[in-house]
Amino acid sequence: MTRFYTIKVGFTNCFLVPSGRGYLLLDTGVPGKSDVLWEFLRERSIDPREIRLIVLTHAHFDHAGNAFEVKARSGAELLVHKCEIEALMKGKTEIPPGLGTWGGFLFRFLSHLDTSFSPVEPDIYIEGDFDLSELDFPGRIIHTPGHTAGSITLLLDKGEAFVGDLLMSGPPLRLSPGLPVFAKSREEVINSLKKLRDLGAKTLYPAHGKPFPFRAIESLVRIQ
């Protein structure tokens, strides 16, 4: 199992993955909560400048909320999928439609909240899957649309899959592992899960909730 750190920034799980080049930071959390990240690094004697690559699973406020500040302070390059660039540079979250009754309720609730964040320009954009060894980091970026068109997953060699909002497993969004409460396309979510299964994903690490084995979601959604 590849060593990594989980950092809860607001209500979002962010992940710090070490490599020979420095650290990869997956997502940056809710706007205005960057002090949580800086304190986490300070307690472990990690200089922010050791973060060399920021990867955003998608450009929603709770994932890209501190990207501008982290990029500026660390000097890291910022990587996103091409489909997320417009939202990222506008600093505006477009909440996908709610799935089911609970998703519909949350969609109406969030539509009244300020979900903006500081706009930021990416350094690297990808259009499909991407092998991070090209940047001297472990793992692969897998395009896993469904929650948003440009949602991506970080898949490490031992099957650890950091899925962003492709799945959710904890309050306040869900009580147990399951599909996202918001999604552009449920069908694309299912197809992305099949893709991850075929690529060897074993343990799923969502941005909201605790990790769980792939078999938990496989039986739930009846992937064949």
C-alpha positions, 0 to 999 in steps of 0.5 A: 500500500502506498503511503499517503495522508488524509487531510479533512479540510472543511467537510472534504477529504483531501489527500497528500501523496509523497514521491521522490519529487515532492508531494502531490495534493489531491483537492484543496477543500472548502474555501477559507479553510487553508489554515487546516492544511498549513497546520497539518503540514507544519505539524509534520515538518513539511514545507508547503513548497514541497507540494509540487503538484495539485490535482483537482478531482473537479472544480467545485467549491469544496474541492477547488476552494483553496487552489488559488492560495495553495498554488501561490504559496507552494509554487506547485503546478495545477492539473485538471481535466479540460472540461473543468477549466471554465468553472475553475477560471470563473470560480463558480460551482454549478451544482449537478442535478440531485439524484433521488429525493434526498439529492433533490432536497440538497440541490434546492438547499445548496442553490441558496448558498454561496458556492463561489471560490477564488478563480485560478488558472491551471498549468496542466490540463488533460483530456482523458487518462494520464500516467503521472509517471510522466511528471515523476509522481506515482499512479494514474489519473483516470477520467471518471465522468458522471458527477461532472463531465471532467471528474477524475480519479487518482488510481495508485498501483495497489488499487487505492482509488481516490474518487472525489465525488464519484461516490460518497459514504458519509454524513451529511451527504450519505449514511453509507457507501453509495452513488453521489447525491448529485450527478450530471449523469447516473449512467456515466457514474456507473460506466466510470465505476465499471472502468475503475473495476476493470483497471483494478481499483480495490479500495475507494477513498471518497471526498466525503466519508470513509474509505470502503472496498470496491465490492461494497459498491459493486454489489450495491449498484449491481455492476455486471 
